[in-house]
Amino acid sequence: MHDEVDGLVEAWRTERPDLDVEPLQVLSRVSRLSRHLDRARRTVFTEHDLEPWEFDVLAELRRSGAPYELSPGRLLRATLVTSGTMTNRIDRLAAAGLVRRRPDPADKRGVLVRLTDEGRTRVDAALEDLLGYEETLLKPIPAKDRRRLAALLRSVLSPLDG
């Protein structure tokens, strides 16, 4: 089996034999896979009338468990955006009926953002379709190898995420 990365690596080995281009074998494939996943996710989210950032916020709320509500601060830390960006996102999601704000009973100045039934329905359906696509993508890899691949990628990502 031969892919485009093999061609890139061969070309660099020819042009720059003085360099160890072995990292390209893994990281160029990860980069290309990331681009394919981004396109597929955008397609799935569009089918559910969601933007990727909308899915991210709704999914964070959904994963939080019942009653599916978090503070804006918790949402911005989870989605790695600024407070101004998160305020804008919450405003837009609330206007679309996917979330609603309510006063935080533990903090008189604070609010909580709660997933609405429509938001839950939409994020659940998008997730199901996304997982179906991703399962198809991984089908050629046996389960044992998937777990090993996940562990290897975790060892690369963990220090970066910290």
N, C-alpha and C positions, 0 to 999 in steps of 0.2 A: 504494500500500500504506500502511495506517495501523495503528499499534499503540497500546498504552496510554500509552506515553511521549509520543507526539504529543499526546494529550489532556492529560497533566500539564503539558507545556510550554506549550500554548495557555492553560491555566487560569492558570499563573503569569504569563504575559505579560499577561494581562488584569488580574490582581490586583496585580501588581508590575511595571508597565511601566518603572519606574526601574532594574530589575536586568537584567543580561545573564544570561539563563538558558540560554544556548547550551551550557555544560558538561553540562547535564542530557541533551542529545541523545545524548551518548556514555555518560556515566557511569551514568545511570539504566538504560540498556540493558545495560551491563556488569553492574550490580548485579542486575537481573532475570534475566539469563542465568546468573549465578552461583547464584541460588536454584534455577533449573530444573536446573542441573547437579548441585547438591548433592542434590536429590531423586532424580534419575536415578542418581547414584552410590550413594546409600543403597539404592535398589532393587536395583541390580546386586550390590552387596556382600552384601545380605541373601540373595539367591539363591545365593550362594556361602558362606553362613554366616560372613560376615566383618563386622566393624564398620569404619567408615571409618579409624579409627586403626590397626586391625590391618592393613588394606591398606597404609597409609602405611609402616609398619615393614617389612612383608614385601616391599613394592615396593622400598624402599631397599636391602634385602639382595639382592634379585634383580638390581637394576641394578648392584650392585657387581661382578658377574662371579664366576666360579668362584674359590674354593669357596663363594661366597655367605655371607661372614661379615664382621662389622665389630665394632668395640668399642662398648660401650654409649654412650661419649662421642660417637663419630661418629654414632651413631643419633640421639641427642638433639639434636645440632647440626642434623642434616638435617631432623628433624621438629619442631624448635622447641618442645620441651617441657623441663621441669625434670628433674634427675637422679632425683628421687623418682618422678616420673611415669613416666619411662622404665623404672626398675627394676620398677615395678608392671606395666607393659605387657609387659616381657620375661617376668616371672613368669607372666602369664596366657597368653602365647603358648606358653611352654614347657609349661605344664600342658595346653594343647590339642594339643600335639605338633607345632606349626608351626615352632618353633625349638628349638635346644638350646644350652646354654652349654658352653664348654670352656676350660681354662686357656690364657692367652695365652703362648706360648712365649717371646716377646720381653719379657714383663713378668710376673714371678712373682706379683705382686699382682693382675694384671688378668685379665679374661676376654674371650673373643670370643663373639659370638652368631652361630650358624650356622643358615641356613635348612634345614629338613628336606625330604625328598622330598615329604611331604604339604603343607608350606607352599609349596613351589615349584609344585606342581600347582594348589593353590588360588589363588595369586596370578596364575599364568599364565592360568587360566580366567577369573578375574574381569576381568583386563586385556583379554582378547580380547572379552568381552561389552561392556565399557565402550567400547572403541574402536569396536565395531560401532554402538553407540548414537551416539557422538560423530560418526562418519562420516555417519550418517543426518541428524543435526542440521546438519552443514555442507554437505550435498549441494547445496543451492541456490546455493552460492558457488563460482564457478570457481576452479581451483587457483591461478592467478596472483593472484586477489584474496585468497585465503586466506593466501598468503605475504605479501602487502602488509599485510593485517590483523594477522598475527602480528608483523611488523616494527613496525607502529605501536604495538601493545600493548606490545611489548618496550621501546620508547622511553619509555613511561609507567612501566612496572614497574621497569625497571633501576635508576633512582635510589632507588626505594622499597625494593628488595631489598638494596641496598648498605648 
